[in-house]
Amino acid sequence: MDIAALRTAHPDHWMKATAIRTLTLDAVAAANSGHSGMPMGMADVATVLFEKHLKFDPKAPEWPDRDRFILSAGHGSMLLYSLMYLTGYEDMPLEQIKDFRQWGARTAGHPEFGHARGIETTTGPLGQGIANSVGFAIAEEIQRATWGKKIVDHRTYVMAGDGCLMEGVSQEAIALAGMQKLSHLIVFWDNNNITIDGTVDIADITNQPMRFEASGWHVQSIDGHDPEAIDAAITAAKNDPRPSMIACKTHIALGHAAQDTSKGHGALTNADQLKAAKEAYGAPMGDFEVAADALKQWAEIGARGAKAHKEWHDRFNALSANKQAEFKRIYAGEAPKRLSATIRALKKQISEGAPSVATRKSSEMTLEVINPIMQETIGGSADLTGSNNTLTKDMGTFHPDTRKGRYIYYGVREHGMAAAMNGMALHGGARAYGGTFMCFTDYARGAMRLSALMGVPTTYVMTHDSIGLGEDGPTHQPVEHLAMLRATPNMNVFRPADTVETAEAWEIALTSQKTPSVLALTRQNLPTVRTEHKNKNMVAQGAYVLADAEGKRQAILLATGSEVSIAMEARDLLQAEGIGTRVVSMPCWELFEEQEESYRKRVLPGGPVRVAIEAGIRFGWDRWLFGERGKREKSGFVGMHGFGASAPAERLFKEFGITAEDTAAKVKSLLK
Amino acid sequence: MDIAALRTAHPDHWMKATAIRTLTLDAVAAANSGHSGMPMGMADVATVLFEKHLKFDPKAPEWPDRDRFILSAGHGSMLLYSLMYLTGYEDMPLEQIKDFRQWGARTAGHPEFGHARGIETTTGPLGQGIANSVGFAIAEEIQRATWGKKIVDHRTYVMAGDGCLMEGVSQEAIALAGMQKLSHLIVFWDNNNITIDGTVDIADITNQPMRFEASGWHVQSIDGHDPEAIDAAITAAKNDPRPSMIACKTHIALGHAAQDTSKGHGALTNADQLKAAKEAYGAPMGDFEVAADALKQWAEIGARGAKAHKEWHDRFNALSANKQAEFKRIYAGEAPKRLSATIRALKKQISEGAPSVATRKSSEMTLEVINPIMQETIGGSADLTGSNNTLTKDMGTFHPDTRKGRYIYYGVREHGMAAAMNGMALHGGARAYGGTFMCFTDYARGAMRLSALMGVPTTYVMTHDSIGLGEDGPTHQPVEHLAMLRATPNMNVFRPADTVETAEAWEIALTSQKTPSVLALTRQNLPTVRTEHKNKNMVAQGAYVLADAEGKRQAILLATGSEVSIAMEARDLLQAEGIGTRVVSMPCWELFEEQEESYRKRVLPGGPVRVAIEAGIRFGWDRWLFGERGKREKSGFVGMHGFGASAPAERLFKEFGITAEDTAAKVKSLLK
């Protein structure tokens, strides 16, 4: 590249973009780790976007109607941090830039949501940002249709690299966005032809513009270092009714000795080369120094949004008090006050009627009373709507022609769905839930982990949660998935035993602020075990005594979900033989773990033998089988010891020995 | 559709295709579950493929040079079972068809590898088959280049549905196959415009031919019910130097009342409608009956391959005895005899030199001695070659111009890589390993689970296995992943402590026949802890005493991987205070679990306090902290309690309290 020509063609622009490049070089050099090349390659695009198009106010990072800027290529975090520092985000003073990648800094190796106000999402695992962005854009579309353009009218801008586009989840996102005609979504592809292993063509020859066009996108290809071309392309993208992809031909590590090489992707720390690059830029400044004029111009850019922000507030204040309160409520992520009473009423009705239904149906029954009172819910399924029971009456389908619809047909795209749900939650004003078969948690893991890491309260409706799925066989039968999900920090895994527990689990999920929820639900019908109505949300304690022993307490049965009714049957068998048996329902281990030790010991006292019953593997159960302290209890496990099989569900439970009879026999053998 | 016209245009073809359709209808009706529509829609394509193109011999389902037929749309399993029955596979008599989806039957809901000889791979989780097929085709290309066309020259045919193409993993597979110009790969897209939730356009408007073309595929679009068009398209596909996609416009559930509807996708069980469909087909037979003429023609198709098979055997027998033996060895999945001595020599050298290296480097050192003696290894990385240390000298890169190369640049495609590795293993004659950061296990889970379920001995090289990754931060730091992987049935999870254990783990992985392996390896350097050479493979026992207590045994430290050396340091601290401390290295829980209880009790005797040290979460460790039987031991855990952070690794270990000092303090507090 002819750096000199770039400098002279657009000197003001160049100076501003240079500030990003030199801050990046300095921060990576100081940390002696990180990724210099991407911010240096995309600095021009970012500068034009922030200067001329992005609607934002650094003084109000949570302004609901701001444009969202998503750095899908999260390894280029210094691009984001530089922009935040230069435009004046309070959480991003120069000290943070200097502390890049150090303990306690807000400037983590990859952008972490929650570390600094203004970081819209956690990126780094490639493809997640572009897939999040579909959720951001869907939330915006729904809210624009609902609240009107005066209140909601913003765009989602994404920077994605070759790695993002190689990840399969990007295809799920691209196809969904194209079908949904998300016109407020604009993706910049950092087309630098470099990945870690070498030039892109050692692994990919995909014509990316053609690929996006195949899914209905508006596509432009430009020189990513030409500010006029960038500006024109963004303007054109904003005016097109389709989602837009702008292929930006860039040079990774522009102006550095490592330009256009794999080495340029990583940490450029050589002092001489750094100095030479700064000289080439015409910015031979010291470490972390930025030209005063550049600082001034960047500060002006940062100040630009205050007016639009104020005007928005004026429009917002013109809304009725009720509307304002409702808008604030959904953006605060608060459930409506009547949620609690609504759930209680449902529980009472169920306890009295004691229906025998699958918990996936219980979930639908709960959603039927929730969705009408929570306009912020956005539901969907990865092509299993009728099986996941996720669609309720009057939600409406989200579609290019029906933008107020709150139900999304995600297609067979579990990963894209989960990532989009994260985007909706991060956008604000939306509470997302989505369904698939629990076994296909496997496909969605990448995004589900990020729900937990970011602390966004999405809800995963995972039906067909065991061998109870039956004939579809072991590929569709989760056995290790409860353990996998329970192992994940900051994730509430609910396995409710009946409709009452399902309603209680939903109430917790819908009031959660910082923790995603997984609802593991059955395909098969289950009896109501909570036949005595209680106002209290028993699931909130994680585990509780469902039925106590009659006579001397000799055994405790611990069970979750579909196996709770098996435990109750086993209790009947044992009590008939005079063996006092307590049944503990454990719908949520994480919440039980959070209880006081005294409560846990009351529920699981020492002494009696313990048998856990769960149609999954034992992994993790030892925590509960061995007691809190003191003497170890005699214990056993009734569950799976490997993968499942294809046969009718009842046959499978019998063949795998997960029955009341097997449980009673296990207890008796332990009592011998 | 005008069924009558189809019948009369190609009566012989129609009769044969009808057999597939009626068997499908009968089997699904008898099971009262399953998927009728796909086999009914694709019966014409399958019939032409099997009659005119597929090279196969039902009497020899493992003939190495057979064409592979991959039913990616695995829910259409009755298509495969019908074909196997009709062409005469021994494992697929009519009784199996009648027993569809029942306990113990080979005819599971979805095709399960290993249930019947002739099922090439397990499918059902969508997208897996098409992604497997890339591995099948790569293995074939490498072997064709290595052994010559006389011995290896076959094709991989795939049937994929809309669901397969919506899954992101399909994009990874398509892009990789296109770049690699896998000319022997031919994919039929069952373009029926129906998914479970409705017509495809409610979730997708992607122009699939354009999408494939964008990645360098040869694409044709045909009427999937016209046998002449099908035949011509396959011929053209075989003659093109690119991978081929044939878009087959089909009618799901052809000829049934549910044709072209979502209902047609599922189980069609209505007796009257079934009868009407059979009448429309001109095949008003009883349950499971097939016209004698059709049976005869299908039998002839099944017999057709015997000649090619015999000719192949003649050519194979003309090879030298050594070559024949080598070919048989790699197809038997047997390691060469000298592997054991090679590993021993490396171990001896390492024990003596006691280098301080990262175990990812240890893995490379091991591969450097293995790859030259095992021509069947096929390595690769998902764009982290230099970080995963997966490429060794003289492997060569697999590329359209260098077909003997055994190293694959997979691109940033963890899921596609894992699925391709499964395909290579299933193809035979190949032992696949592939690397990524351990955290991105999340992306590959869908295919990794299938490695375990199918029992194929692939090896996952998962580096950067803890907070030891350092500055990249929590998105890149696994904490729950060891638990997740250990929870998966039939998966050996190795976390070696040094180079010697790494070499031992590799030896087990390379001699495994039925179990995939995960190697969890460090980014950071570790001292050699196995400084005393032993011929015996100690890792094979899963856990063993690395250093015993001096004096009275008061504590046992259990550790894996990078924390073993921390345990050794803690032992020094404790012994210095007179506290007799044993260190147990536990590189593979699964193998330890398989040992006799007496061995486990010798390694972990009751009495001493126990402290486990692992830079991951505690989930699962209770199994080992609480002892085998009898009294519960006092115990503690030194490890992670949530997600990691971005900072230099040493700082992280200190901040999270995973040090020798923390460990010694924990032991002392337990001894009080």
Interface residues (C-beta under 8 A of the other chain):
Chain A: A31 S33 G34 G74 R101 Q102 W103 G104 A105 A108 G109 H110 E112 T122 T123 G124 P125 L126 G127 D162 G163 C164 M166 E167 G168 V169 S170 Q171 E172 A175 L176 G178 M179 T195 I196 D197 G198 D201 I202 A203 D204 I205 T206 N207 Q208 M210 R211 E213 A214 S215 G216 S381 D383 L384 T385 G386 S387 T397 H399 Y409 Y410 G411 V412 R413 H415 G416 C439 F440 D442 Y443 R445 G446 R449 L450 A452 L453 G470 E471 D472 G473 P474 T475 H476 V479 E480 A483 M484 R486 A487 T488 P489 N490 I617 F619 G620 D622 R623 F626 G627 G630 K631 R632 H641 G642 F643 A645 S646 A647 P648 R651 L652 E655
Chain B: A31 S33 G34 G74 H75 R101 Q102 W103 G104 A105 A108 G109 H110 E112 T122 T123 G124 P125 L126 G127 D162 G163 C164 M166 E167 G168 V169 S170 Q171 E172 A175 L176 G178 M179 T195 I196 D197 G198 D201 I202 A203 D204 I205 T206 N207 Q208 M210 R211 E213 A214 S215 G216 S381 D383 L384 T385 G386 S387 T397 H399 Y409 Y410 G411 V412 R413 H415 G416 C439 F440 D442 Y443 R445 G446 R449 L450 A452 L453 G470 E471 D472 G473 P474 T475 H476 V479 E480 A483 M484 R486 A487 T488 P489 N490 I617 F619 G620 D622 R623 F626 G627 G630 K631 R632 H641 G642 F643 A645 S646 A647 P648 R651 L652 E655
